[in-house]
Amino acid sequence: MGAETEQKREDYAQKDEEEAEEDHLAPSRWWFSSTLFPLIAGTFGPVASAFNICAIAQYWRVIVDPSSNEAEGIAVRDPTWVYAVNAVSLIIAVAANLVFLAHMGNMLSFAIAQPVTIAGWYIASILLIGLVAAAPSHLMLPTDDDRTFSQAYYYAILAAAIYFLLASLLVVTCFGVYLGRYSRDIKLTFSQRTLMIQTILFLGYLLAAAAVYARIEGWDFLDAVYWADVTFFTIGYGDFSPKTHLGRSLFLPMAVGGILFVGLIVASVSSLVLESGAKKVSVRMVEKARLQALKKLDPSTRAVRIGTHKQSTVANQSSELERRKQEFRLMRQVQQKAAWNNRMTALCVSVGAILFLWFVGAAVFYAAEQGAQNWSYFEALYFTYVSLLTIGYGDFYPQDNSAKPVFVFWSLIALPTLTVLIGSVGDAIAGGVSSFTLWLSESLPEKTNALSALKWGADKAKKQDGAFKEAKPPGFMSGEKAEPGAIGDEAEREAVQDISGDLENARGQSQYRSKGGSTADGAGKHGRRYLLIKEMKNVVQHMDASPPRQYTFAEWTWFLKLLGEDETDPSKHRRLHDLKLDDANDSHQAREQTDNPARIEAFSWLGPKSPLMGTIDEPKWVLQHLMSTLEKELKSDSETSQSR
């Protein structure tokens, strides 16, 4: 194993939560094991414990009259050892949950918390599996009775399966730590930890509401759990409803509280999946498209093929400024291709997940209801579809003791997921429509008809104010002279001229600054700092732009000049043929550039250290570097004055 790989692992291990989330070059498979698996464990661990409580809350056997519903069956008392094993399993699992949460809060070390959590969940799972396996042979009933297992028995099966799965996921996480792929600290952001807390509070609220209504309405506790779940997800089949005056009175605040909890969880999941997760996947798509473009680089012609048909050339005979401009356009084409691939991937994954939840859920309910209602598969599909959309006509609803626990678990996963997936599909379709509209408007001849004239006027107004105001001085790199009064006062105009000037003068200033100097005189230096502060104020307005602001090449050239760089200086840049696809240091160096905004190393617009790479939006990147440059210069002046 090479030294570069070891260095990359060490760097990844030292990142904090936000850095690990934003690192676009970290391997996705290790992001799953270091972040996603612990998040799943922390979220579904309390779910398994809630099901374990349900498994101990009622007897496991009921005697049912063939002419009545299973909910009307007569419970049969279980032996003491069933309660004992169930209780031991619950205590161990809850302790494992608490230890895991303590590790999330940095109150326990990895070396203590992870083994205890994994062992606790495995032991709880094994105890419940043994209990479930022994039940058919050791919990006997007379042969002339119509015996069946209660909902508690099936809740025990679900709890055992979840415990075992979560413990296995954490084993994978520990394996990654053993290999040195990431640090022992679980890298969960504040929003991810918030989702875990919200899930715990929601489950506690659901069980508490079920206990209250079981007492008020005379229902079995597990039927009340099923009713509360149906209520909070606004399905409302109508098979259970409050009949007492007290129950209906308490329903008013209780239902609002449950629905608010569901809304908070859905919002948190949406934020994680559609914003954080989708953003990370999007950046990985850009990285993949960038590497594919470099692989298709023709060394002789400097032609790069983007996709199947589009081809761009970065000519050697062009001036350095023109070559960089062509390189910049090439990177924008790579981003457009990656955005299209990302939308299609999100659309396919979302539709596939929706179909999975629908058809597989229908298959489970079809099997569960064969005894009670003898559903056909089409009827199960219909029931699942109506439930997914939270319509709940009430013509079909779960009645079998095995179907109700499965429905509670399925609804906890399917309904929030469906909401997120519908949002993902909507974003993908909206993005495609926006791209098509933009392509159509750009393809129209300028100012030849009402539509294109309207577009031209809207674009002009858009660039004059707000988040999309042009981020460079009027006339800079446009081939036109700035209109009188376009640039503020005389001091600002002189500062802009000093920074920009002609290309040859700009090159000289850039080279001078690279050796540690500043502008030619004190007035120029102060003018440049005035522009740095002014541009910071402007860039702040761009940070809230929707869609995220993307700067033109001229705007980037202006910002880089302010930062002491020069797009006309070949010594400051890397060329495409210098980029090595197997350079193990690229990812490490790319991260260094983000960690040290005051230093901008030589980069290619199509390279890993390009400002267009990463999860940071372009205005945020520019603002960070403008602030760091100003801070560095002021600190240098302060040290110089103190040394005199």
MOWOZI-V43388 format. One record per backbone hydrogen bond with DSSP energy under -0.5 kcal/mol. CO is the residue of the C=O (numbers start at 1). NH is the residue of the N-H. Records with the same first field share a line. If there is no record, write none. Layout:
BEGIN
CO: NH ; NH
END
This chain:
BEGIN
2: 6
3: 7
4: 8
5: 9
6: 10
7: 11
8: 12
9: 13
10: 14
11: 14 ; 15
12: 15
16: 20
17: 21
18: 22
19: 23
22: 24 ; 615
23: 26
27: 30 ; 31
28: 32
29: 33
30: 34
31: 35 ; 36
32: 37
34: 187
35: 39
36: 40
37: 41
38: 42
39: 43
40: 44
41: 45
43: 47
44: 48
45: 49
46: 50
47: 51
48: 52
49: 53
50: 54
51: 55
52: 56
53: 56 ; 57
54: 58
60: 150
61: 76
62: 64 ; 148
63: 74
65: 68
69: 72
70: 73
73: 75
74: 63
76: 61
79: 82 ; 83
80: 84
81: 85
82: 86
83: 87
84: 88
85: 89
86: 90
87: 91
88: 92
89: 93
90: 94
91: 95
92: 96
93: 97
94: 98
95: 99
96: 100
97: 101
98: 102
99: 103
100: 104
101: 105
102: 107 ; 108
103: 106
109: 112 ; 113
110: 114 ; 115
112: 116
113: 117
114: 118
115: 119
116: 120
117: 121
118: 122
119: 123
120: 124
121: 125
122: 126
123: 127
124: 128
125: 129
126: 130
127: 131
128: 132
129: 133
130: 134
131: 135
132: 136
134: 138
135: 139
138: 140
142: 145
145: 147
146: 64
148: 62
150: 153 ; 154
151: 155
152: 156
153: 157
154: 158
155: 159
156: 160
157: 161
158: 162
159: 163
160: 164
161: 165
162: 166
163: 167
164: 168
165: 169
166: 170
167: 171
168: 172
169: 173
170: 174
171: 175
172: 176
173: 177
174: 178
175: 179
176: 181
177: 180
186: 188
189: 193
190: 194
191: 195
192: 196
193: 197
194: 198
195: 199
196: 200
197: 201
198: 202
199: 203
200: 204
201: 205
202: 206
203: 207
204: 208
205: 209
206: 210
207: 211
208: 212
209: 213
210: 214
211: 215
212: 216
213: 217 ; 219
214: 218
220: 224
221: 225
222: 226
223: 227
224: 228
225: 229
226: 230
227: 231
228: 232
229: 233
230: 235 ; 236
231: 234
244: 248
245: 249
246: 250
247: 251
248: 252
249: 252 ; 253
250: 254
251: 255
252: 256
253: 257
254: 258
255: 259
256: 260
257: 261
258: 262
259: 263
260: 264
261: 265
262: 266
263: 267
264: 268
265: 269
266: 270
267: 271
268: 272
269: 273
270: 274 ; 275
271: 275 ; 276
272: 277
273: 278
275: 279
276: 280
277: 281
278: 282
279: 283
280: 284
281: 285
282: 286
283: 287
284: 288
285: 289
286: 290
287: 291
288: 292
289: 293
290: 294
291: 295
292: 296
294: 297
297: 299
298: 302 ; 303
302: 314
303: 298
304: 306 ; 312
305: 307
306: 310
310: 306
312: 304
313: 315
319: 323
320: 324
321: 325
322: 326
323: 327
324: 328
325: 329
326: 330
327: 331
328: 332
329: 333
330: 334
331: 335
332: 336
333: 337
334: 338
335: 339
336: 340
337: 341
338: 342
339: 343
340: 344
341: 345
342: 346
343: 347
344: 348
345: 349
346: 350
347: 351
348: 352
349: 353
350: 354
351: 355
352: 356
353: 357
354: 358
355: 359
356: 360 ; 361
357: 361
358: 362
359: 363
360: 364
361: 365
362: 366
363: 367
364: 368
365: 369
367: 370
368: 371
369: 373 ; 374 ; 375
376: 380
377: 381
378: 382
379: 383
380: 384
381: 385
382: 386
383: 387
384: 388
385: 389
386: 391 ; 392
387: 390
400: 404
401: 405
402: 406
403: 407
404: 408
405: 409
406: 410
407: 411
408: 412
409: 413
410: 414
411: 415 ; 416
413: 417
414: 418
415: 419
416: 420
417: 421
418: 422
419: 423
420: 424
421: 425
422: 426
423: 427
424: 428
425: 429
426: 430
427: 431
428: 432
429: 433
430: 434
431: 435
432: 436
433: 437
434: 438
435: 439
436: 440
437: 441
438: 442
439: 443
440: 444
445: 448
449: 453
450: 454
451: 455
452: 456
453: 457
454: 458
455: 459
456: 460
457: 461
458: 462
459: 463
461: 464 ; 465
463: 470
465: 468
466: 469
470: 472
473: 476
475: 478 ; 479
483: 486
486: 488
489: 493
490: 494
491: 495
492: 496
493: 497
494: 498
495: 499
496: 500
502: 506
503: 507
504: 508
505: 509
506: 510
507: 511
508: 512
509: 513
510: 514
511: 515
512: 515 ; 517
513: 516
521: 525
522: 526
523: 527
524: 528
525: 529
526: 530
527: 531
528: 532
529: 533
530: 534
531: 535
532: 536
533: 537
534: 538
535: 539
536: 540
537: 541
538: 541 ; 542
539: 542 ; 543
540: 543
541: 544
542: 545 ; 549
552: 556
553: 557
554: 558
555: 559
556: 560
557: 561
558: 562
559: 563
560: 565
561: 564
566: 569
568: 570
569: 572
570: 573
572: 603
575: 578 ; 579
576: 579
579: 581
580: 583
582: 584
583: 586
584: 588
585: 589
586: 590
587: 591
588: 592
589: 593
590: 594
591: 595
592: 596
596: 599
598: 600
599: 601
603: 574
604: 607
607: 610
610: 613
617: 621
618: 622
619: 623
620: 624
621: 625
622: 626
623: 627
624: 628
625: 629
626: 630
627: 631
628: 632
629: 633
630: 634
631: 635
632: 636
633: 637
634: 638
635: 639
636: 640
637: 641
638: 642
639: 643
640: 644
END
